[in-house]
Amino acid sequence: MYKIKGVVIAIIGLTVLILLISLLMPSTVVINRTVNVYGNPMPVVNEVKSLAGWRNWYLPLVGEAVLEGKNTNGKDYLKWERNGKVYILEEVELYDSGIRVALRPPNEKAVLIDVIMEKVGSQHQLLWRAVHKIKWYPWEKFAGLFINDLAGEGYQNTLENLIKYTESKSSATMGMKFFPSSPAITLYR
């Protein structure tokens, strides 16, 4: 009986310890990826601001059957199905130099994505910022530590694919070249 009581106390103590550690872990992870754009940045900005055009360069949409529409606020959205699950990418806000969208995976919190052209010195840099809100569950918090490794490369590949697609659309060379900068990850509590 004392052995069982000791095991139960140890399991409860371990559970409480894991829960306390997870409460100290960040609940928001921000992943930034950039590419430098040389030449006229406007074709890239126009491509980014057109949500309908994302199906041509946003890697999760390339080759998928995509439904386009407008939500009740008059904002554009794209909807597609993969592996029996429906995903929605909807416009949240348009900026002069980019767009904010919300990616809504099934049974998960939305990922807010900003794609913005910034002027850095004498050149332009296209920024992809993804804000992941993490659920409070300990296993979700621990998994949040690896989001950069899991999703960061896909974000970088999508940016590079956007630049390549925009270059291929142009009949004249725009002089754009991409140079990936170092990845950045920010953790917030």
C-alpha positions in Angstrom: 0.0 0.0 0.0 2.8 2.4 0.9 4.5 1.6 -2.5 1.3 2.5 -4.4 0.9 5.7 -2.4 4.5 6.7 -3.2 4.1 6.0 -6.9 0.8 8.0 -7.0 2.5 11.0 -5.1 5.5 10.8 -7.6 3.2 10.8 -10.6 1.2 13.8 -9.2 4.4 15.6 -8.4 5.9 15.0 -11.9 2.6 16.2 -13.5 2.6 19.4 -11.4 6.3 20.0 -12.2 5.7 19.5 -16.0 2.7 21.8 -15.8 4.6 24.5 -14.0 7.5 24.3 -16.4 5.1 24.6 -19.3 3.5 27.7 -17.8 7.0 29.4 -17.9 7.3 28.6 -21.6 6.2 31.1 -24.3 2.7 31.1 -25.5 3.5 33.0 -28.7 6.3 32.2 -31.2 7.1 34.7 -34.0 9.2 33.4 -36.9 10.8 35.9 -39.3 12.2 35.1 -42.7 13.5 37.6 -45.3 14.8 37.8 -48.8 16.5 40.8 -50.3 14.9 42.2 -53.4 17.1 44.1 -55.9 15.4 46.3 -58.4 11.8 47.4 -58.6 9.9 45.9 -55.6 6.4 46.8 -56.8 5.8 43.6 -58.8 6.5 41.6 -55.7 4.3 43.8 -53.5 1.4 43.6 -56.0 1.7 39.8 -56.1 1.7 39.6 -52.3 -1.3 41.9 -52.0 -3.4 39.8 -54.4 -4.6 36.9 -52.3 -5.9 35.2 -55.4 -2.4 35.1 -56.8 -1.0 33.2 -53.8 -2.1 30.0 -55.4 0.8 30.5 -57.9 3.6 30.8 -55.4 2.5 29.9 -51.9 3.8 26.4 -51.6 0.9 24.8 -49.7 -1.5 26.0 -52.5 0.6 25.1 -55.5 -1.2 22.3 -57.4 -4.2 22.3 -55.0 -7.8 22.8 -56.0 -8.5 26.2 -54.4 -11.9 27.9 -53.8 -11.8 31.7 -53.7 -14.4 33.9 -52.1 -15.2 36.9 -49.9 -16.1 36.7 -46.2 -18.9 38.7 -44.5 -16.4 41.6 -44.1 -15.7 41.8 -47.8 -12.2 40.4 -47.3 -10.8 37.8 -49.7 -10.2 34.2 -48.6 -8.9 31.0 -50.1 -10.1 27.5 -49.0 -8.5 24.2 -49.9 -8.6 20.6 -48.7 -5.6 18.4 -48.0 -5.7 14.9 -46.5 -9.4 15.3 -45.7 -8.9 18.6 -43.8 -10.1 22.0 -44.9 -7.6 24.9 -44.6 -8.6 28.6 -44.9 -6.3 31.5 -45.8 -8.0 34.8 -45.3 -7.0 38.4 -45.7 -7.0 40.4 -42.4 -5.5 43.7 -43.5 -3.9 45.3 -46.6 -0.9 47.6 -46.2 0.7 49.9 -48.7 3.7 47.5 -48.8 2.1 44.1 -48.1 -0.6 42.1 -46.4 -1.6 40.4 -43.2 -3.4 37.1 -43.6 -4.7 34.4 -41.2 -4.0 30.8 -41.9 -6.7 28.7 -40.2 -5.7 25.0 -40.0 -8.4 22.7 -38.8 -8.5 22.3 -35.0 -5.7 24.7 -34.4 -5.3 28.3 -33.6 -4.9 30.7 -36.6 -1.4 31.7 -37.6 -1.1 35.4 -38.5 1.2 36.0 -41.4 2.6 39.4 -42.4 4.3 39.7 -45.8 5.7 43.1 -46.0 8.3 44.9 -48.2 10.7 47.0 -46.2 13.3 49.4 -47.3 16.6 48.6 -45.6 19.3 51.1 -46.5 19.4 51.4 -50.3 17.8 48.0 -50.9 14.4 46.3 -50.3 13.8 43.4 -48.1 10.7 41.2 -48.2 9.7 40.1 -44.7 7.6 37.0 -43.9 6.5 37.1 -40.2 4.4 34.3 -38.9 2.9 34.6 -35.4 2.0 31.2 -33.9 -0.2 31.2 -30.7 0.5 28.1 -28.7 -2.2 26.3 -26.7 -1.6 26.0 -22.9 -1.2 22.2 -22.9 2.3 21.2 -21.8 2.9 19.1 -25.0 1.9 22.0 -27.2 4.2 24.3 -25.3 7.1 21.9 -25.7 6.3 21.4 -29.4 6.4 25.2 -29.7 10.1 25.2 -29.1 10.5 23.4 -32.5 8.2 25.4 -34.7 11.1 27.4 -36.1 12.7 24.1 -37.2 9.5 22.7 -38.5 8.0 25.7 -40.4 10.9 28.1 -40.9 12.4 26.4 -43.9 9.0 26.2 -45.6 8.5 30.0 -45.1 11.9 30.7 -46.6 11.2 28.4 -49.5 7.9 30.2 -50.1 9.6 33.6 -50.2 12.1 32.3 -52.7 9.3 30.8 -54.7 7.5 34.1 -54.7 10.6 35.9 -56.1 11.2 33.3 -58.7 7.5 33.4 -59.8 7.5 37.2 -60.0 10.7 37.1 -62.0 9.2 34.6 -64.4 6.1 36.7 -64.9 8.0 39.7 -66.0 9.0 39.8 -69.7 11.8 42.2 -68.9 14.4 41.4 -66.3 13.5 43.3 -63.1 17.0 42.7 -61.7 15.6 40.9 -58.7 17.8 38.5 -56.9 17.1 36.9 -53.6 19.6 36.5 -50.8 18.3 34.8 -47.7 19.2 36.5 -44.5 19.7 34.7 -41.3 16.5 33.3 -39.8 15.1 34.8 -36.6 12.8 33.5 -34.0 11.2 35.4 -31.2 9.5 33.9 -28.2 6.9 35.8 -26.1 5.2 34.8 -22.9 
